[in-house]
Amino acid sequence: MNKRIALLVLLAAAIAAYFWFDLGNVLSLENFKQRQADIVAAKDANPLLYIGGFFLIYVIVTALSLPGAAIMSLVAGALFGVVTGTILVSFASTIGATLAFLSARFLLRDWVQSKFGERLKAIDDGIARDGALYLFTIRLIPLFPFFVVNLLMGLTRIKTRTFYWVSQIGMFPATIVFVNAGTQISKIESTAGLLSPTLIGSFVLLGLFPWIARGLVAAVKKVHDR
């Protein structure tokens, strides 16, 4: 069987299982809050098992671009605390995102290039040159859907190692916000209010800072060369 078809079948089966077994409800905030005491007790009895299981599930959810990553970030804070929770979510989310990125590249990159290669050449060249800055900016601004960034970046020429380390650094501030909020999960009704306009504005400014700094360096160099 063609490798692309095999991967498509595997992904489709995993996504179908997610909906067939109603795992969205299992990974819901309401379900966790109802069962929090039992889950915490079980985690305390088998901490390594829960850490490994949580990490694996988070990687799978993000790799398949399924809903639930934000809720799991809150759960990480409630179960493991800020430090351990942040480490788990940071690495699991980045590994899952990279797997989604590689899947999109393997499945769609050649087709997109054959159909739209000439039209996308300028964009592709820009990503190849400044992809790290673009990705860093997008990752810092939580307005951009997590899974969309993973899939679209897979269609560009950005290197996998660049995608990984920039994603890990760029997603880190929002990871801390969600995991820290999870330590007070009993007071949270939804994820909507966690990212206030002020906080999002701060992320935007942080994301734009590398571009501003780059522009200033270029301007100073231009003046110096005159």
ABEGO torsion letter per residue (X at the ends): XBAAAAAAAAAAAAAAAAAAAGAAAAABAAAAAAAAAAAAAAAAABAAAAAAAAAAAAAAAAAAGBBGAAAAAAAAAAAAEAAAAAAAAAAAAAAAAAAAAAAAAAAAAAAAAAAAAAAAAAAAAAAAAAAAAAAAAAAABAABBAAAAAAAAAABABBAAAAAAAAAAAAAAAAAAAAAAAAAAAABABAAAABBAAAAAAAAAAAAAAAAAAAAAAAAAAAAAX
